[in-house]
Amino acid sequence: MRRPAWTVPDRWSLARQLLALQAVIVGLLVVVGVTLAYLDAGRTVDDRATQTVTVVAATIADAPDIRRALTTSSPSRTLQPYAERVRRDTGVDFITIMSPAGIRYTHPNPARIGQRFIGNTAPALAGRPFTETYTGTLGPSVRTVTPVFGKGRRVVALVAVGITIEAMSAELRQRLVLLVAIALAVLGAGMAGTYLVSARLRRQTRGVAPGELREMFEYYEAILHSVREGLLLLDRSGRVVLCNDAARDLLGLPADPRGRPVATLGLPNELAAALASAEPRPDEIHIGDTRILVVNTSPVRSRDRAMGNVVTLRDHTELQGLTGELDTVRGFAESLRSHAHEAANRLHTVVSLVELGRPEQAVGFATAELETAQRLTDRVVGSVTEPVLAALLLGKSAEAAERGVEFVITEDTAVENAVEARDLVTILGNLIDNAVDAAIEGGNVRPPRVTVTARTEGSELVLEVSDSGRGVDPDAVPEMFRRGWTTKSSGGPVGHGLGLALAGQAVRRHGGTIQVGSGTGSGTGAVFSVRLPLDPR
């Protein structure tokens, strides 16, 4: 379809198109305004001329000197100077005083005195003043003819007063010059304002054409809704400018949060502070109720002025679960390597006892450790049919033994079904690690002890982990399952304060509960109790 001739080219920038359209609009408004003002001025000039000639004619007709002059033998001698004086004073173009028969007594051109008046006089002869536009000896003019009454209201003379169309046009031209000057001033002011607006728009849009802006917007919308990473744009006051679908899903936002401050989105305080931070926050890990997020915050500046923040969010939940499983396998491997090393030492001892001629002691030494380890393995495997849980308990038992901690699995431990393997490793593994560290660092029980119970009660899996440490301050319990909480005094902050937060998140993800208390027996510190709904199988 052919584009109309009045449209602006698509290749023009938005600012240039706006400048052209506004220029056309301002020009049309000025032309329309000048036209209306000119028509109004013409009407005003006509009305003013009609009013002037009517008033002057009526005034002259009522003057007593006119009637006295008409009674003389030569009325023109008195009336001509009088009419010219009044004409100059009032600005009209002609004043003609004539007899009822139309013979002129006065005229701007004295040579025409005594000649017949050119124009209509019938209404005035009937006693009615009237106004008309007529072409006389001076050209087209607006004139009023008024009767002069004598005794008995008899018409004794007529007075014609007129202003030529040429004079009226000259006055209108003077007004038109003023109108044009005003119109040019308005047009100039309008164009200057339009240029300023266009210049600002050009700076804001960087000279991009509307078609390009539309394409950019469509591409950006498609990208924002298709990428798996969450993206947030915040302004300088911390309000959400843009939030894609992935960000709403990762943050658990029920609706479009655009225009709302971050602090009102119901996010954890640490996460909200990271999103609105004025400093860069690279690859920070934040733990929510059901997800682990890697947050990158980058402040944006334009022309040395802060514009807000660009925030990207990545889901780290599955990777963290895999990392937990890898840590468990690595720990189990380390335990096996340690056992292999110990087995080599024991084998050397057995060989040496045999060489010394003490076979009975060699057999007793060899079978003692084997019976203890086999007894633990048989009990765990026999009571815990979930392979991941069984491997976890055996691995943690070996790891605790290496660190000099007595690892006790209660007699009532019996599990047939369990929750998802990854979450089970995250929950129980972190609780056991925390208990081992607490038993080593605090408490008077020697050797340090950690007790683990895992059993099923109806449709729930119950996990209990207790230690012989110092216990937990009840006031600190609400903060324990937040990222960064730790009681460790050595090793620095790296790696600390994350395990309990991950465990708490996994429990919440499965709709379970976790409680922290103190043991009732001697040498018992903190007790962590977890209840999880079992997966139907």
Buried (B, 14 or more C-beta within 10 A) or exposed (E): EEEEEEEBEEEBBBBBBBBBBBBEEBBEBBEEBBEEBBEEBBEEBBEEBBEBBBEBBBBBBEBEEBBEBBEEEEBBEBBBEBBBEBBEEBEBBBBBBBBBEBBBBBBBEEEBBEBEBBBBBEBBBEEEBBBBEBEBBBEBBBBBBBBBBEEEEEBBBBBBBBBBBEBBBEBBEEBBEEBBEBBEEBBEEBBEEBBEBBEEBBEEBEEBBBEBBEEEEEEEEEEBEEBEBBBBBBBBEBBBBBBBBBBBBBBEBEEEBEEBBBBEBEBBEBBBBBBBBEEEBEEBBBBBEEBBBBBBBEBBEEEEEEBBBBBBBBBBBEEBBEBBBEBBEEBBEBBEEBBEEEBEEBEEBBEEBBEEEEEEBBEEBBEEEEEEBEEBBEBBBEBBEBEBBBBBBBBBBBBBBBEEBBBBBBEEBBBEEBBBBBBBBBBBBBBBBBBBBBBBBBBEBEEBBBBBBBBBEEEBBBBBBBBBBBBBEEEEEEEBBBBEBBBBEEEEEEEBBBBBBBBBBBBBBBEBEBEBBEBEEEBBBBBBBBBBEBEEE
